[in-house]
């Protein structure tokens, strides 16, 4: 398959409510859609998930789109791609910049699935028709607001809740939620807000029957996480640390975690994600699908991955209306009895809702690939 042009659509969707973590607060989702058009007119779509500032990883939206335009798309120009896995190899010499790579690579996966007239989920070996999903809840002002909010999500059918925690917004909040919802599948996400000096507090979390504690320590740390995991009965999940299969292997060999939050954008796309899934299965590591406040294109890719049998724990995918009043795809993803349906149409299985997309588009750039770089 040759790709003859790319279109980069810069859009910004307002969130239904601000999303607050230990990093900061987001009031909108600023992102790019990467559209690749093949020589026979097939359009593949990926979503660039980097955030505006480098607080989650080193990438930002501005640096990532620069890498896409100056390095990744030129590699596709006049290059025949035989399988989507080749893109992972093609981009391999470029250090880091996983979210930029993922946006382009996932568009190629979508295009190949459409050419084969198969859903992306089926193409990557998924078997599920629907998936159970969880919801991620940002830091709240007080305990009462948190409990009420979780109550609404439980009523909607979410089977698992992840609470963002930070110093002074941890034990009291988790205790209140657990008291109100004693049987709820509950986990805590620290986003690297703690260190070894906070051990007694983290040890206290053992009593609340949490599914896991996600990323308590630094984004580059494996050693202290291993030290902590050895002292806790609650399993540790790594998120920001995991950029590649090599990172998963290191975490496993050191005993740094018992679970992996796998995000397509953070590991460079589908090819690397599938390698990680296989390794986790072979080594008895729980793997589940995380979220990046995706709009509809990114959400569709996540659902295809999470529909594989290895994913038994509800991920942070959620319905479209969890984050947005309007999504950019049709149909939008809706929660039905606690589950999201896996699209069955070719590729990612949804189409761009042009009316919504145009409303929130900031700019569009078209780049020709079939006549050399321009």
C-alpha positions as semicolon CSV with decimal commas, in nm:
position;residue;x (nm);y (nm);z (nm)
1;X;0,000;0,000;0,000
2;X;0,128;0,346;-0,097
3;X;0,005;0,658;0,081
4;X;-0,033;0,957;-0,145
5;X;-0,131;1,229;0,101
6;X;-0,188;1,311;0,465
7;X;-0,428;1,552;0,628
8;X;-0,362;1,689;0,976
9;X;-0,672;1,818;1,151
10;X;-0,614;2,019;1,467
11;X;-0,921;2,023;1,691
12;X;-1,011;2,101;2,051
13;X;-1,310;1,951;2,230
14;X;-1,434;2,102;2,558
15;X;-1,464;1,853;2,842
16;X;-1,798;1,814;3,017
17;X;-1,613;1,891;3,341
18;X;-1,251;1,977;3,425
19;X;-1,029;1,670;3,476
20;X;-0,782;1,717;3,760
21;X;-0,482;1,499;3,849
22;X;-0,168;1,551;4,055
23;X;-0,014;1,697;3,735
24;X;-0,273;1,968;3,684
25;X;-0,617;2,037;3,539
26;X;-0,753;1,998;3,186
27;X;-1,065;2,177;3,066
28;X;-1,048;2,065;2,705
29;X;-0,888;1,801;2,486
30;X;-0,654;1,954;2,230
31;X;-0,550;1,698;1,966
32;X;-0,478;1,620;1,601
33;X;-0,644;1,369;1,372
34;X;-0,397;1,214;1,127
35;X;-0,568;1,108;0,806
36;X;-0,367;0,900;0,557
37;X;-0,501;0,846;0,207
38;X;-0,377;0,547;0,007
39;X;-0,320;0,534;-0,368
40;X;-0,659;0,364;-0,409
41;X;-0,844;0,620;-0,196
42;X;-0,864;0,435;0,137
43;X;-0,854;0,670;0,437
44;X;-0,694;0,559;0,762
45;X;-0,723;0,758;1,084
46;X;-0,508;0,798;1,393
47;X;-0,533;1,041;1,683
48;X;-0,237;1,232;1,826
49;X;-0,274;1,204;2,204
50;X;0,010;1,419;2,338
51;X;-0,094;1,686;2,588
52;X;-0,021;2,059;2,543
53;X;0,246;2,067;2,814
54;X;0,515;1,806;2,897
55;X;0,383;1,696;3,235
56;X;0,272;1,342;3,147
57;X;0,564;1,253;2,918
58;X;0,829;1,461;2,744
59;X;0,616;1,495;2,431
60;X;0,383;1,788;2,380
61;X;0,125;1,837;2,110
62;X;0,350;2,090;1,937
63;X;0,665;1,877;1,945
64;X;0,477;1,563;1,840
65;X;0,313;1,719;1,536
66;X;0,653;1,857;1,436
67;X;0,796;1,503;1,445
68;X;0,499;1,379;1,243
69;X;0,553;1,639;0,971
70;X;0,932;1,655;0,958
71;X;1,027;1,291;1,017
72;X;0,743;1,037;1,013
73;X;0,542;1,138;0,709
74;X;0,854;1,175;0,492
75;X;0,935;0,811;0,572
76;X;0,600;0,712;0,420
77;X;0,650;0,923;0,106
78;X;0,692;0,696;-0,200
79;X;0,735;0,398;0,035
80;X;0,538;0,080;-0,025
81;X;0,402;-0,061;0,302
82;X;0,323;-0,432;0,283
83;X;0,198;-0,481;0,640
84;X;0,115;-0,233;0,918
85;X;0,384;-0,396;1,135
86;X;0,646;-0,255;0,898
87;X;0,570;0,098;1,018
88;X;0,697;0,014;1,367
89;X;1,026;-0,096;1,211
90;X;1,035;0,201;0,973
91;X;1,010;0,444;1,266
92;X;1,238;0,243;1,493
93;X;1,549;0,458;1,451
94;X;1,368;0,765;1,587
95;X;1,424;0,785;1,961
96;X;1,122;0,838;2,184
97;X;0,830;1,038;2,039
98;X;0,598;0,741;2,090
99;X;0,276;0,942;2,066
100;X;0,378;1,092;1,733
101;X;0,465;0,745;1,603
102;X;0,139;0,599;1,731
103;X;-0,077;0,860;1,558
104;X;0,069;0,771;1,218
105;X;0,107;0,398;1,276
106;X;-0,252;0,356;1,393
107;X;-0,377;0,536;1,083
108;X;-0,190;0,276;0,877
109;X;-0,352;-0,008;1,075
110;X;-0,695;0,143;1,009
111;X;-0,624;0,171;0,637
112;X;-0,504;-0,189;0,608
113;X;-0,807;-0,322;0,794
114;X;-1,034;-0,124;0,563
115;X;-0,857;-0,261;0,256
116;X;-0,913;-0,614;0,387
117;X;-1,276;-0,522;0,463
118;X;-1,231;-0,641;0,822
119;X;-1,276;-0,467;1,151
120;X;-0,950;-0,367;1,315
121;X;-1,051;-0,571;1,619
122;X;-1,082;-0,890;1,412
123;X;-0,765;-0,809;1,222
124;X;-0,560;-0,808;1,543
125;X;-0,719;-1,126;1,675
126;X;-0,989;-0,987;1,903
127;X;-1,295;-1,203;1,969
128;X;-1,521;-0,998;2,196
129;X;-1,839;-0,831;2,073
130;X;-1,847;-0,595;2,372
131;X;-1,612;-0,498;2,653
132;X;-1,663;-0,406;3,016
133;X;-1,515;-0,066;3,090
134;X;-1,420;0,142;3,388
135;X;-1,417;0,511;3,454
136;X;-1,136;0,737;3,573
137;X;-1,232;1,007;3,823
138;X;-1,016;1,315;3,867
139;X;-0,936;1,483;4,196
140;X;-1,245;1,634;4,358
141;X;-1,287;1,928;4,593
142;X;-1,424;1,723;4,881
143;X;-1,531;1,375;4,985
144;X;-1,903;1,442;4,941
145;X;-1,861;1,555;4,580
146;X;-1,650;1,248;4,504
147;X;-1,897;1,001;4,652
148;X;-2,188;1,160;4,466
149;X;-1,999;1,156;4,137
150;X;-1,904;0,790;4,175
151;X;-2,262;0,708;4,259
152;X;-2,370;0,849;3,923
153;X;-2,110;0,642;3,738
154;X;-2,212;0,326;3,923
155;X;-2,574;0,393;3,831
156;X;-2,470;0,430;3,466
157;X;-2,320;0,082;3,478
158;X;-1,945;0,129;3,506
159;X;-1,795;-0,185;3,656
160;X;-1,472;-0,036;3,787
161;X;-1,372;0,306;3,919
162;X;-1,024;0,456;3,928
163;X;-0,966;0,742;4,171
164;X;-0,693;0,996;4,115
165;X;-0,511;1,057;4,443
166;X;-0,251;1,304;4,564
167;X;-0,106;1,402;4,904
168;X;-0,389;1,516;5,134
169;X;-0,647;1,379;4,892
170;X;-0,596;1,010;4,942
171;X;-0,684;0,805;5,254
172;X;-0,990;1,005;5,357
173;X;-1,129;0,999;5,003
174;X;-1,067;0,628;4,945
175;X;-1,206;0,538;5,286
176;X;-1,529;0,726;5,216
177;X;-1,574;0,565;4,875
178;X;-1,506;0,217;5,007
179;X;-1,752;0,267;5,292
180;X;-2,024;0,379;5,051
181;X;-1,944;0,114;4,787
182;X;-1,804;-0,189;4,973
183;X;-1,815;-0,421;4,671
184;X;-1,706;-0,178;4,401
185;X;-1,401;-0,268;4,193
186;X;-1,184;0,023;4,301
187;X;-0,829;0,136;4,232
188;X;-0,612;0,440;4,300
189;X;-0,392;0,632;4,056
190;X;-0,119;0,851;4,203
191;X;0,040;0,982;3,882
192;X;0,383;0,978;4,054
193;X;0,271;1,201;4,343
194;X;0,453;1,003;4,616
195;X;0,800;0,880;4,714
196;X;0,960;0,633;4,957
197;X;0,900;0,868;5,249
198;X;0,526;0,815;5,197
199;X;0,549;0,440;5,259
200;X;0,332;0,436;5,572
201;X;0,051;0,613;5,387
202;X;0,074;0,380;5,088
203;X;0,085;0,079;5,319
204;X;-0,237;0,204;5,479
205;X;-0,410;0,165;5,142
206;X;-0,371;-0,212;5,179
207;X;-0,676;-0,222;5,406
208;X;-0,922;-0,090;5,144
209;X;-0,923;-0,390;4,912
210;X;-0,803;-0,195;4,609
211;X;-0,753;-0,367;4,276
212;X;-0,419;-0,188;4,244
213;X;-0,226;0,132;4,310
214;X;-0,117;0,289;3,983
215;X;0,215;0,470;3,941
216;X;0,285;0,580;4,299
217;X;0,649;0,680;4,229
218;X;0,845;0,855;3,956
219;X;0,802;0,797;3,585
220;X;1,159;0,669;3,541
221;X;1,174;0,457;3,853
222;X;1,170;0,079;3,861
223;X;1,384;0,013;4,171
224;X;1,173;0,193;4,433
225;X;0,857;0,050;4,281
226;X;1,005;-0,298;4,328
227;X;1,090;-0,212;4,690
228;X;0,734;-0,097;4,749
229;X;0,568;-0,390;4,573
230;X;0,757;-0,632;4,797
231;X;0,606;-0,461;5,103
232;X;0,244;-0,427;4,984
233;X;-0,023;-0,689;4,938
234;X;-0,199;-0,456;4,692
235;X;-0,057;-0,493;4,345
236;X;0,125;-0,200;4,186
237;X;0,043;-0,102;3,830
238;X;0,290;0,092;3,615
239;X;0,170;0,348;3,363
240;X;0,407;0,633;3,271
241;X;0,710;0,403;3,302
242;X;0,592;0,176;3,023
243;X;0,702;0,307;2,682
244;X;0,805;-0,025;2,523
245;X;0,828;-0,401;2,559
246;X;1,175;-0,354;2,708
247;X;1,025;-0,145;2,988
248;X;0,774;-0,420;3,065
249;X;1,052;-0,678;3,074
250;X;1,256;-0,463;3,311
251;X;0,958;-0,408;3,541
252;X;0,881;-0,779;3,545
253;X;1,239;-0,891;3,608
254;X;1,281;-0,643;3,895
255;X;0,937;-0,714;4,044
256;X;0,835;-0,350;4,007
257;X;0,469;-0,425;3,941
258;X;0,205;-0,691;3,902
259;X;-0,003;-0,503;3,644
260;X;0,052;-0,286;3,336
261;X;-0,164;0,001;3,216
262;X;-0,115;-0,028;2,841
263;X;-0,177;0,285;2,637
264;X;-0,143;0,263;2,260
265;X;-0,023;0,621;2,233
266;X;0,241;0,585;2,501
267;X;0,405;0,275;2,350
268;X;0,414;0,395;1,990
269;X;0,113;0,215;1,849
270;X;-0,045;-0,124;1,790
271;X;0,262;-0,330;1,695
272;X;0,447;-0,262;2,020
273;X;0,124;-0,297;2,218
274;X;0,063;-0,646;2,079
275;X;0,415;-0,752;2,176
276;X;0,353;-0,624;2,528
277;X;0,021;-0,808;2,549
278;X;0,190;-1,137;2,455
279;X;0,467;-1,087;2,709
280;X;0,220;-1,007;2,986
281;X;0,016;-1,317;2,908
282;X;0,325;-1,538;2,900
283;X;0,451;-1,399;3,232
284;X;0,126;-1,373;3,429
285;X;0,119;-0,993;3,440
286;X;-0,224;-0,831;3,441
287;X;-0,255;-0,602;3,140
288;X;-0,539;-0,360;3,081
289;X;-0,614;-0,074;2,842
290;X;-0,563;0,279;2,968
291;X;-0,701;0,605;2,833
292;X;-0,572;0,949;2,740
293;X;-0,900;1,145;2,732
294;X;-0,929;1,034;2,370
295;X;-1,182;1,163;2,125
296;X;-1,361;0,909;1,906
297;X;-1,075;0,800;1,679
298;X;-0,842;0,718;1,966
299;X;-1,127;0,555;2,158
300;X;-1,205;0,328;1,861
301;X;-0,844;0,207;1,845
302;X;-0,846;0,140;2,220
303;X;-1,165;-0,064;2,197
304;X;-1,022;-0,280;1,919
305;X;-0,720;-0,362;2,138
306;X;-0,924;-0,417;2,454
307;X;-1,148;-0,664;2,268
308;X;-0,868;-0,922;2,274
309;X;-0,908;-1,208;2,520
310;X;-0,604;-1,109;2,726
311;X;-0,790;-0,803;2,854
312;X;-0,996;-0,927;3,146
313;X;-0,982;-0,614;3,362
314;X;-1,207;-0,317;3,265
315;X;-0,997;-0,041;3,114
316;X;-1,014;0,340;3,121
317;X;-1,201;0,365;2,791
318;X;-1,546;0,488;2,893
319;X;-1,831;0,612;2,678
320;X;-1,797;0,926;2,468
321;X;-2,028;1,123;2,698
322;X;-1,798;1,064;2,995
323;X;-1,575;1,339;2,860
324;X;-1,755;1,517;2,574
325;X;-2,100;1,653;2,500
326;X;-2,029;1,581;2,134
327;X;-1,780;1,333;1,989
328;X;-1,615;1,360;1,649
329;X;-1,719;1,012;1,532
330;X;-2,044;0,850;1,433
331;X;-2,179;0,657;1,603
332;X;-2,047;0,787;1,933
333;X;-1,960;0,522;2,190
334;X;-2,244;0,459;2,435
335;X;-2,249;0,253;2,753
336;X;-2,499;-0,034;2,732
337;X;-2,544;-0,234;3,053
338;X;-2,193;-0,149;3,164
339;X;-2,028;-0,236;2,833
340;X;-1,919;-0,075;2,507
341;X;-1,991;-0,252;2,180
342;X;-1,691;-0,335;1,963
343;X;-1,739;-0,185;1,613
344;X;-1,783;-0,444;1,340
345;X;-1,747;-0,225;1,031
346;X;-1,415;-0,225;0,841
347;X;-1,119;-0,058;1,010
348;X;-1,189;0,119;1,337
349;X;-1,557;0,085;1,252
350;X;-1,667;0,447;1,295
351;X;-1,670;0,747;1,064
352;X;-1,585;1,110;1,124
353;X;-1,884;1,322;1,219
354;X;-1,795;1,614;0,996
355;X;-2,053;1,851;1,144
356;X;-1,907;1,809;1,492
357;X;-1,547;1,802;1,373
358;X;-1,582;2,123;1,173
359;X;-1,732;2,297;1,475
360;X;-1,422;2,228;1,684
361;X;-1,150;2,233;1,416
362;X;-0,874;2,491;1,468
363;X;-0,676;2,425;1,149
364;X;-0,628;2,174;0,868
365;X;-0,310;2,102;0,673
366;X;-0,274;1,874;0,371
367;X;0,061;1,721;0,282
368;X;0,130;1,538;-0,045
369;X;0,327;1,215;-0,015
370;X;0,306;1,059;-0,362
371;X;0,504;1,332;-0,542
372;X;0,788;1,362;-0,300
373;X;0,805;1,578;0,008
374;X;0,648;1,921;-0,019
